[in-house]
Amino acid sequence: LHRADTIAHVFKNKYQDANLRCHVFDIIRHEAQTMVDEELSARMITLFNNYSSKSNDAIAFPSKKDTREADNLKDIERYAKEMMEIPTAEGVVIKDATSTYYIGTKKIKWKKFVDLDVMVLTKKKTKSGLYSYGLGVGPITEELDNLVEIKGDNYMNVGKALNTKVSVDIGDIIRV
């Protein structure tokens, strides 16, 4: 599910057949011990030794197969590209192994990005004056469920663009 749809599922039970999966990246408490002052390398050992084997369809803990240590930027780039080749991978979280956990500070997260040219299928204006769009690809000639007809052609809904000041019209092609 797209992030907005996930939130709608969690708070409004909008997608009753959806199954969500949680991906754990770090730990700040283990049993009765706070881990915020421990270095990431120690926190990861705690995750590996106590939680990795408990991964299942609902929750994924870090394991040695999906965690890497890098000594330089070239290694980071190579490892990040390897991780992003995994079909279900959303991105790569990069942290300093010697860092402690500072609540509220940002870490580096690399995400896969690809520019796509898509058709605007729906348009909504929020109360705050921003725009959200349903986006599609096509035209699709096959008989599929949930196609949207625009200018006599059918398009497959592939996602959303949320909360932007940019106003475009239904039927416009935009790059996202």
C-alpha positions in Angstrom: 0.0 0.0 0.0 1.0 3.6 -0.6 1.9 5.4 2.6 -1.4 7.3 2.6 -3.4 4.1 2.1 -1.4 2.4 4.9 -2.4 5.2 7.2 -6.1 4.9 6.1 -5.9 1.2 6.7 -4.4 1.6 10.2 -6.7 4.3 11.4 -9.9 3.7 9.4 -9.6 0.0 8.4 -10.1 1.1 4.8 -8.4 -1.9 3.3 -9.7 -4.8 5.2 -7.9 -7.5 3.2 -4.5 -5.7 3.5 -1.7 -7.3 5.5 0.9 -4.9 6.7 4.5 -5.8 7.5 6.7 -3.9 10.0 10.4 -3.6 9.2 12.5 -2.9 12.3 15.7 -0.9 11.8 16.9 -0.2 15.3 16.1 -0.8 19.0 15.9 1.7 21.8 14.9 -0.6 24.6 15.5 -4.3 25.3 13.8 -6.0 28.2 14.2 -3.6 31.1 17.3 -1.9 29.7 17.3 1.4 27.7 19.7 1.2 24.7 19.8 4.8 23.7 23.3 5.3 25.1 24.6 2.2 23.4 26.4 2.4 20.1 24.5 1.2 17.0 26.9 -1.8 16.7 25.9 -3.0 20.2 22.2 -2.4 19.4 22.5 -4.4 16.2 24.1 -7.3 18.1 21.1 -7.2 20.5 18.7 -7.3 17.5 20.7 -10.1 15.8 21.0 -12.3 18.9 17.5 -11.8 20.3 15.1 -10.9 17.4 16.4 -11.8 13.9 15.2 -15.4 14.2 11.7 -14.2 15.2 11.1 -12.5 11.8 7.9 -13.6 10.2 5.2 -12.5 7.7 4.1 -9.6 10.1 7.5 -8.3 11.3 11.0 -8.3 9.9 14.0 -7.8 12.1 17.5 -7.0 10.7 19.6 -9.9 9.9 23.2 -10.4 8.7 21.9 -11.0 5.2 20.3 -7.6 4.9 22.8 -5.6 7.1 26.2 -4.4 5.9 29.2 -2.6 7.4 31.1 -0.3 5.1 34.5 1.3 5.5 34.2 3.9 2.8 31.7 5.7 0.5 32.4 3.3 -2.3 31.3 0.3 -0.2 28.2 2.2 0.9 27.2 2.8 -2.7 27.9 -0.8 -3.7 25.9 -2.2 -0.7 23.1 0.2 -1.2 22.8 -0.8 -4.8 22.8 -4.5 -3.8 20.0 -3.9 -1.3 17.9 -1.9 -3.7 18.0 -4.8 -6.2 15.8 -6.8 -3.9 12.4 -6.6 -5.5 10.5 -5.7 -2.3 13.2 -3.3 -0.9 12.0 0.2 -0.4 15.3 1.8 0.4 18.5 1.7 2.5 19.0 3.1 6.0 22.5 4.3 6.6 23.8 4.9 10.1 27.2 5.4 11.8 28.0 2.2 13.7 29.4 4.2 16.6 26.4 6.5 16.9 24.2 6.4 19.9 20.4 6.9 19.6 19.4 10.5 19.7 15.6 10.6 19.7 14.3 13.1 17.1 17.5 13.3 15.0 17.5 12.3 11.4 19.5 9.5 9.9 20.4 9.0 6.3 18.0 7.0 4.3 18.5 6.2 0.6 15.4 5.3 -1.3 14.9 4.0 -4.8 13.8 6.7 -7.2 12.8 6.5 -10.8 11.3 9.3 -12.9 7.9 8.2 -14.4 5.6 10.0 -16.8 2.1 9.3 -15.6 -1.4 10.4 -16.4 -3.4 12.4 -13.8 -6.5 10.3 -13.1 -8.1 12.1 -10.2 -7.6 15.4 -8.5 -8.5 16.5 -5.0 -7.9 19.8 -3.2 -7.3 19.7 0.5 -8.7 22.1 3.1 -5.2 23.7 3.3 -5.2 24.4 -0.5 -2.8 21.7 -1.5 -3.5 19.1 -4.3 -3.5 15.3 -4.2 -3.6 13.2 -7.4 -4.4 9.7 -8.4 -1.9 8.6 -11.1 -2.0 6.0 -13.8 -0.2 4.4 -16.7 -1.5 3.3 -20.1 -3.4 3.2 -22.2 -4.3 -0.3 -21.2 -6.1 -2.5 -23.8 -6.6 -5.6 -21.6 -9.7 -6.1 -19.5 -8.6 -5.4 -16.0 -10.3 -4.3 -12.8 -10.2 -0.7 -11.5 -9.2 0.9 -14.8 -9.9 4.6 -15.1 -11.2 6.0 -18.5 -9.6 9.3 -19.6 -10.3 10.7 -23.1 -11.6 7.3 -24.3 -8.6 5.3 -23.1 -8.2 3.2 -20.0 -5.4 3.7 -17.5 -4.2 1.6 -14.6 -4.1 3.4 -11.2 -0.5 3.0 -10.0 -0.3 5.4 -7.1 -0.7 8.9 -5.7 1.0 12.2 -5.5 0.1 14.0 -2.3 0.0 17.5 -0.9 1.6 19.6 -3.5 1.0 23.2 -4.4 1.2 22.4 -8.1 -2.2 22.4 -9.9 -2.6 20.2 -12.9 -5.7 18.9 -14.7 -7.1 15.4 -15.0 -5.7 13.9 -18.2 -2.4 15.8 -18.0 0.8 13.8 -18.1 3.2 14.7 -15.3 6.7 13.4 -14.3 7.0 12.0 -10.8 
